[in-house]
Amino acid sequence: MNVLIIGSGGREHAMAWKVAQSPRLTKLYIAPGNAGTADCGENFLLDVTNHADVVRFCKEKQIDLVLIGPEIPLADGLADSLTAEQIRCFGPSQAAAQIEASKSFAKDFMARHHIPTARYATFNKVSDAIAFLERTDYPVVIKASGLAAGKGVILPETLNEAMSTLESILIDKTFGEAGSEVIIEERLSGQEVSLMAFTDGKTIVPMLPAQDHKRLLDGDKGPNTGGMGAYAPAPIFTADLMNEAMESVLKPAVNWLRLEGTPFIGVLYAGLMLTQNGIYALEFNCRFGDPETQVVLPLLETDLLDIADACVDGKLEDVDIRWKDGAAVCVVLASSGYPEKVVSGKDVRFEQLPVNTVCFHAGTKINNGQVVTAGGRVFGVTAWAESLAESIKFAYDGLDKIHFEGMQYRKDIAKRGLVNGLYHGLADENGLKLEE
């Protein structure tokens, strides 16, 4: 098969790394890719906003399957443009991608179909939103309704802070058009779990549950980021919780999207909150998560091309999807200034990585033969082993082999998983300090 992957981040490097292992692969292109994806296939500078150019490229290169990584091309209808030209695409239509592209659409969809989610209200006028806040007696979360690169979710601590946030989004346009509408919703308490699933619009196969670390600093402090690390599987997410999530969230979502005339093909990602009253859906994403993909795909035994192929053909039920035992951990190495004022263009030096460790490039490029930083999140160092504790140790051993000026990272990625219990007994053996 000739395959094209759309995107340039750590998620797309992980996808390319996995696809490159397929015996079915003839040629892999990544558009535009990064310094890391160049080791998996051929990077190609393609304007993915110009759908005619993408279609032309696919026809010239006889592409058999396109995998779209980021949400923006999906929200822009790239999958529709490809499908209309009989080019097979793993990724949802523009209409189905609204489940992520519009939080107001997603919340209304969940309310309509009784998918458990937090109480909410939608506004496009500051005065109406502030009036609602003044009569609300529970802690809230404020979200830009549109796509804001994972940064459009604010957790205000006071009424004044909430008002300032609303003015910033709706008047100052902090998030541009993504903030032309805001959601104010009840703030739920509990642990978050990322549950991604493959689907062909009918059959749903969940992946391993993962936990992301959104805050910049240790102890979940500092500003929200696109994600500073992840691990899978999440010990807190038991078989019973998986069954509850499938029955109350994923199955209704996929079934109702199909019944409403917008079948979803690709990866549906549910952001879940584990509360004392059961599982609640915080949001849906219409694609692989980032950095969750970097810990889930290394544990996938089944050929990713077999799965994507079957989803496009509506034959997912015929594929036996298998997972490796053990666990995987990804630690993100970010540039100085991330997530606000990113400093880029720093030379990167690599040493030999340990076994079962891979460095997924997220924000890099080649400059005169030298790998340099070119974004906020630069690398995701992923390791996998028989236990979560070992995976943590190997990931941190791995990041010691990568050097660039201003590098910042969290030192507590996945320790929550040890505290959550399943692997707790292995902690002392590996010399890891647990922090409550």
C-alpha positions in Angstrom: 0.0 0.0 0.0 1.0 3.6 -0.7 0.1 5.6 2.4 -0.1 9.4 3.2 -0.2 10.7 6.7 -1.3 14.3 7.2 0.3 16.2 10.0 3.6 17.3 11.6 3.5 16.6 15.3 4.4 13.9 17.8 1.1 12.1 17.2 1.9 11.9 13.5 5.4 10.7 14.1 3.9 7.9 16.3 1.5 7.0 13.5 4.2 7.0 10.9 6.5 4.9 13.2 3.7 2.3 13.6 2.6 2.3 9.9 6.3 1.9 8.8 6.3 -1.5 10.7 3.5 -2.9 8.4 4.5 -5.6 6.0 1.7 -4.2 3.7 3.5 -0.9 3.3 5.1 0.0 0.0 5.7 3.7 0.3 4.9 6.2 3.1 4.6 9.9 2.7 4.1 12.4 5.6 2.8 15.9 4.8 4.5 18.0 6.0 6.1 15.8 8.7 9.0 16.7 10.9 12.7 15.8 11.4 11.6 12.5 13.0 9.0 11.3 10.5 11.7 11.6 7.8 13.1 8.3 9.3 9.8 6.5 8.7 9.0 7.7 5.1 9.3 10.6 2.8 8.3 14.1 4.1 6.5 16.1 1.5 5.7 19.9 1.7 2.0 20.0 0.9 -0.5 22.7 1.7 -3.2 20.6 3.3 -5.6 23.5 3.3 -5.6 23.3 -0.5 -7.7 20.2 -0.9 -7.3 20.1 -4.7 -3.5 19.9 -4.2 -3.9 17.0 -1.7 -6.2 15.2 -4.2 -3.7 15.8 -7.0 -0.8 14.5 -4.9 -2.8 11.3 -3.9 -3.5 10.6 -7.6 0.0 11.2 -8.7 1.5 9.0 -6.0 -1.3 6.4 -6.3 -2.1 6.7 -2.6 -4.2 3.8 -1.4 -5.0 5.2 2.1 -4.8 8.6 3.8 -4.6 8.9 7.6 -5.4 12.4 8.9 -3.7 13.2 12.2 -4.8 16.7 13.4 -8.4 18.0 14.0 -8.2 21.1 11.8 -8.0 19.3 8.4 -10.9 17.1 9.5 -13.0 20.1 10.6 -12.2 21.7 7.3 -13.6 18.7 5.4 -10.4 17.2 3.9 -11.8 13.7 4.4 -14.9 14.7 2.3 -12.8 16.1 -0.5 -10.7 12.9 -0.7 -13.7 10.6 -0.5 -15.5 12.5 -3.3 -12.5 11.7 -5.5 -12.6 8.0 -4.5 -9.4 8.3 -2.4 -9.8 6.2 0.7 -9.4 8.1 4.0 -9.2 7.1 7.6 -10.9 10.0 9.4 -14.4 11.4 9.9 -16.3 13.7 7.6 -16.6 17.4 8.3 -20.2 16.8 9.7 -19.0 14.0 12.0 -15.9 16.0 13.1 -18.2 18.6 14.6 -18.2 16.4 17.7 -14.8 18.1 18.4 -14.9 21.2 16.2 -17.9 22.7 18.0 -18.2 22.1 21.8 -21.7 23.5 21.7 -22.6 20.9 19.1 -21.0 18.2 21.2 -22.8 19.3 24.4 -26.2 19.5 22.7 -25.5 16.1 21.1 -24.7 14.5 24.5 -27.8 16.2 26.2 -30.0 15.0 23.3 -28.9 11.4 23.6 -28.6 11.2 27.4 -24.8 10.7 27.4 -23.8 11.7 30.9 -22.1 15.1 30.9 -21.8 18.2 33.1 -24.5 20.8 33.3 -23.8 23.6 30.8 -25.0 26.7 29.0 -23.8 28.3 25.7 -23.3 32.1 25.1 -22.0 34.5 22.5 -22.7 37.7 24.4 -20.6 38.7 27.5 -23.5 40.3 29.3 -25.6 37.1 29.1 -22.7 34.9 30.2 -21.9 37.2 33.2 -25.6 37.3 34.2 -25.6 33.4 34.1 -22.4 33.3 36.2 -23.9 35.6 38.9 -26.8 33.2 39.5 -24.7 30.0 39.3 -23.9 28.4 42.7 -21.3 25.8 41.5 -17.7 25.9 40.4 -17.4 26.3 36.6 -15.2 25.6 33.6 -15.2 28.1 30.7 -14.5 26.7 27.2 -14.1 28.2 23.8 -16.5 26.3 21.6 -14.2 26.1 18.6 -10.8 24.5 18.0 -8.1 26.2 20.2 -5.2 23.7 20.0 -6.1 22.1 23.4 -5.7 25.5 25.2 -9.3 26.8 25.2 -10.3 25.4 28.6 -10.1 27.8 31.6 -10.7 26.9 35.2 -11.4 30.2 37.0 -11.1 30.2 40.8 -13.2 33.3 41.5 -16.2 35.2 40.0 -13.9 38.1 39.0 -11.5 35.7 37.2 -14.4 34.0 35.4 -15.7 37.4 34.2 -12.2 38.4 33.0 -12.0 35.1 31.2 -15.3 35.7 29.4 -14.3 39.2 28.3 -10.9 37.9 27.1 -12.5 35.2 25.0 -15.6 37.0 23.7 -14.4 40.6 23.4 -10.5 40.4 23.1 -10.7 37.3 20.9 -7.9 35.5 22.8 -8.7 32.3 20.8 -9.8 34.1 17.6 -13.0 32.7 16.0 -12.8 29.6 18.2 -14.0 31.8 21.0 -17.0 33.4 19.2 -19.1 31.2 21.4 -18.3 29.9 24.9 -19.6 27.1 27.1 -19.9 27.6 30.8 -20.2 24.2 32.4 -20.2 22.7 35.9 -16.7 21.7 37.1 -16.7 18.0 37.9 -14.2 16.5 40.3 -12.4 13.2 39.9 -9.6 11.8 37.7 -9.6 12.2 34.0 -9.1 9.3 31.6 -8.6 9.5 27.8 -10.4 6.6 26.0 -9.8 6.4 22.3 -11.6 3.9 20.1 -11.4 2.7 16.5 -14.7 2.7 14.7 -16.1 2.1 11.2 -19.3 3.8 12.1 -20.9 0.7 13.5 -18.4 -1.5 15.3 -16.4 0.1 18.1 -13.1 -1.2 19.5 -11.7 0.7 22.5 -8.0 1.2 22.8 -6.1 1.1 26.1 -7.2 3.8 28.5 -4.6 6.5 29.0 -4.0 9.5 31.4 -2.6 12.7 30.1 -0.9 15.5 32.2 -2.1 18.9 31.0 -0.4 21.2 33.4 3.1 22.5 32.7 4.6 21.9 36.2 5.0 19.0 38.6 2.0 18.3 40.9 -0.4 19.5 38.2 0.5 23.1 38.7 1.0 25.9 36.2 -0.8 26.8 33.0 -2.7 24.3 30.8 -0.7 22.9 27.9 -1.4 20.6 25.0 -0.1 17.8 27.2 3.2 17.3 29.1 3.1 13.5 29.1 0.9 10.4 29.3 0.8 6.8 30.3 -1.2 3.7 29.4 -3.0 1.6 30.5 -4.4 3.7 33.3 -4.7 1.3 36.3 -7.6 3.3 37.8 -9.7 2.4 34.7 -11.0 -1.1 35.6 -12.8 -3.6 33.3 -16.1 -2.5 34.9 -15.4 1.2 34.1 -14.5 0.2 30.5 -17.8 -1.5 30.2 -19.6 1.5 31.7 -17.8 3.9 29.3 -18.6 1.7 26.3 -22.3 1.4 27.2 -23.0 5.0 28.3 -20.6 7.0 26.2 -18.9 5.5 23.1 -21.7 3.2 21.8 -24.4 5.9 22.1 -22.1 8.4 20.4 -21.2 6.3 17.5 -24.7 4.9 17.0 -26.5 8.3 17.2 -23.9 9.9 14.8 -24.8 7.2 12.3 -28.5 7.5 12.9 -28.4 11.3 12.5 -26.8 10.8 9.1 -23.2 11.6 10.0 -21.5 8.2 10.4 -18.1 8.5 12.2 -15.1 6.6 10.7 -11.7 6.8 12.3 -10.7 7.4 15.9 -13.3 8.7 18.3 -11.7 10.0 21.5 -13.7 10.4 24.7 -12.3 12.6 27.5 -13.9 11.1 30.6 -14.2 12.2 34.2 -14.4 9.4 36.8 -16.8 10.9 39.5 -18.4 9.5 42.6 -21.6 9.4 40.5 -20.1 7.4 37.7 -18.5 8.3 34.4 -19.1 11.7 32.7 -18.0 12.7 29.2 -16.1 16.0 29.3 -15.6 16.2 25.5 -15.1 14.2 22.4 -12.2 14.5 19.9 -12.4 13.4 16.3 -8.8 11.9 16.0 -6.0 10.3 17.9 -4.9 12.2 21.1 -1.6 13.9 21.5 0.4 12.7 23.5 -1.9 9.7 24.3 -1.1 8.2 20.8 2.6 8.0 21.8 1.8 5.6 24.6 -1.1 3.6 23.0 0.4 2.8 19.6 3.7 1.2 21.0 1.4 -1.3 22.9 -0.7 -2.1 19.8 0.3 -5.5 18.4 -2.1 -5.5 15.4 -1.0 -3.9 12.2 -2.4 -0.3 12.2 -2.9 -0.5 8.4 -5.1 -3.5 8.8 -7.3 -1.6 11.4 -7.5 1.6 9.3 -8.2 -0.3 6.2 -11.1 -2.2 7.9 -12.6 1.0 9.3 -12.7 2.6 5.9 -14.3 -0.6 4.4 -16.8 -1.0 7.2 -15.3 -4.3 8.2 -13.8 -3.5 11.6 -15.6 -6.5 13.2 -13.4 -8.8 11.1 -10.2 -7.6 12.7 -8.8 -9.1 15.9 -7.2 -6.2 17.7 -4.5 -7.3 20.2 -2.4 -5.4 22.7 1.0 -6.1 24.3 1.2 -6.8 28.1 2.8 -4.1 30.2 2.7 -0.3 30.1 4.1 2.7 28.3 5.1 6.2 29.4 5.7 9.3 27.4 7.5 12.4 28.8 7.2 15.6 26.7 10.3 17.8 26.4 9.2 21.4 25.8 10.9 24.5 24.7 11.8 27.4 26.9 8.8 29.7 27.3 6.2 27.1 26.5 3.2 27.4 26.4 3.2 31.2 26.1 6.3 32.7 24.3 8.1 29.7 22.8 11.8 30.0 22.1 12.7 27.9 19.0 15.7 27.3 16.7 17.9 25.6 19.3 20.3 22.8 18.1 19.5 19.3 19.4 22.1 16.7 20.4 21.2 13.0 20.7 22.9 10.1 22.5 22.0 6.4 22.0 18.5 5.7 23.5 17.9 2.7 25.8 16.1 -0.4 24.5 12.3 -0.2 24.1 12.5 3.6 24.1 11.7 5.9 21.2 11.9 9.6 20.8 8.9 10.9 18.9 9.5 14.3 17.3 6.8 16.9 17.8 8.3 20.3 17.0 11.5 19.8 15.1 12.9 20.6 11.6 16.2 20.0 9.8 18.3 23.2 9.4 21.6 22.7 7.3 21.6 19.0 8.3 21.1 19.8 12.0 17.9 18.9 14.0 16.6 22.1 15.6 13.6 22.9 17.8 10.7 24.3 15.9 7.7 24.4 18.4 6.5 24.4 21.9 6.4 20.6 22.5 9.7 19.4 20.9 9.8 15.7 21.7 7.9 12.9 23.4 10.2 10.3 24.9 8.3 7.0 25.1 9.3 3.8 26.8 7.5 0.6 27.3 8.1 -2.3 29.7 6.4 -5.1 31.7 5.4 -2.7 34.5 4.5 1.0 34.7 7.3 1.6 37.2 9.9 0.2 34.8 8.4 2.2 31.9 8.7 5.4 34.0 12.4 4.7 34.8 13.2 3.9 31.1 11.5 7.0 29.8 13.4 9.3 32.2 16.7 7.4 31.4 15.9 8.1 27.7 15.3 11.8 28.1 18.8 12.1 29.7 20.1 11.3 26.2 18.5 14.3 24.5 19.9 17.8 24.9 18.8 21.3 23.8 19.0 24.7 25.4 16.0 25.7 27.6 14.5 22.2 27.7 11.8 21.8 30.3 9.8 18.7 31.4 7.8 17.3 34.3 9.5 14.9 36.6 6.3 13.2 37.9 4.7 11.8 34.7 2.8 8.6 35.4 3.5 8.6 39.2 -0.3 9.0 39.6 -0.6 5.6 38.0 1.6 4.1 40.7 -0.4 5.8 43.4 -3.7 4.5 41.8 -2.7 1.1 42.9 -2.3 -1.6 40.3 1.5 -1.2 40.0 2.1 0.3 43.5 4.1 -2.7 44.8 6.8 -2.2 42.1 7.6 1.3 43.1 10.2 0.7 45.8 12.0 -1.9 43.7 12.7 0.7 41.1 13.7 3.4 43.5 10.8 5.7 42.7 9.6 8.2 45.2 5.9 8.4 45.4 4.2 11.7 46.0 0.6 12.0 47.1 
